[in-house]
Amino acid sequence: MANREKKVLISGYIGFQNFGDDVLLDVLVKHLKEKNCKITALSSNPENTKENFQMASIPYKNPFQILKGLLNTDILISGGGNLIQNETSTLSLLYYCFIIILAKLFLKKVIIYSQGIGPINGKFQNFIAKIALKCADMITVRDIYSQRILSKWGINSKFTYDACWNFETPDYKPENIIGLQVRNYSFMYKDMFKYIAKYTDMFFSDYEIVIFSLQNKNDAQACYSLERALKQRNIDLKTRVVLYKNPSQIAEEFSKLKYLIAMRLHANILGLKMGVKIVPASYSVKVRNLAYEFDLKYIEASEEPNLHPILTDLTLEEQENPKIKNARARKFEWSYIDSIIDK
């Protein structure tokens, strides 16, 4: 029975050309192929997902295709990422919870993969999330904060590191390049880009400045706005905007960075993994939690940033934080998920 080809349906933030979610999907799909699983994904762009990940894909909004996909699968995998939250959207929270509950009604095995839980606002939303998560046969969470939330709800989970730590990356060969990674954010401090430009010019005027859009729909406009702020500060700065194509493209660019100021969680994790000196710019609790975990000095995206002391310490720092050095050995623990797949 353990050797029979298992059919797996993946539900997540798939097909939206988002770096972090694509990395998590890439790592998951490679492992499932090693397990000889037949994989299908619910995607907003099935053709793109088929091409980029070499697997079957169906429209995530088509109810008939969803029902067919669930009926024809053995296991639903929900994740990875931060799906069970309504900080960005209550509709998406209800959607992912509905897929989990429906899978269990069809008597399918349910795995929650590399998830961050919360924040979830509203009694009804918390109620639905608890019902959905109690349906799961296995829950893996990427941080202890999520595990504590589930423990308070009386739900068992397994802590394992974010699957981004398993992402295959090129050798790290830093050059005089600083990366700036920004995104749109409703509560962004009004002069944030002006301040980032000021301190980038102050500390890195002789560096190449690469500005990363990791989800073009949400990031590109912010990236070009930051580039304009840099040029207004100093027309001679050497700047370049990188629009997201695929995870390997971003990993190749990151392998040349010496420093990085980044908003998105997986930009910060990739920087840590590769050896880049980073400054997180927190727009969410998940980014703050990462900063706390590694004793990183960070800025709040919603407040006036004082980057001067942070960059002073970072550029003078000779020895690497041992927590970061040790983290490079981290791996996502597959045994929990395999215990369900192999049954």
Buried (B, 14 or more C-beta within 10 A) or exposed (E): EEEEEBBBBBBBBBBBBBBBBBBBBBBBBEBBBEBEBBBBBBBBBBEBBBEBBEBBBBBBEEEEBBEEBBEEBBBBBBBBBBBBBBBEEBEBBBBBBBBBBBBBEEEBBBBBBBBBBBBBEEEEBBEBBBEBBBBBBBBBBBBEBBBBBBEEBEBEBBBBBBBBBBBEBEEBEBEEBBBBBBBBBEEBBEEBBBBBBBBBBBBBEEBBBBBBBBBBEBBBBBBBBBBEBBEEBBEEBBBEBBBBEEBBEBBEBBBBBBBBBBBBBBBBBBBBBBBBBBBBBBBBBBBBBBBEBBEBBBBBBBEEBEBEEBBEEBEEEEEEBEEBEEBEEBEBBBEBBBEBBEE
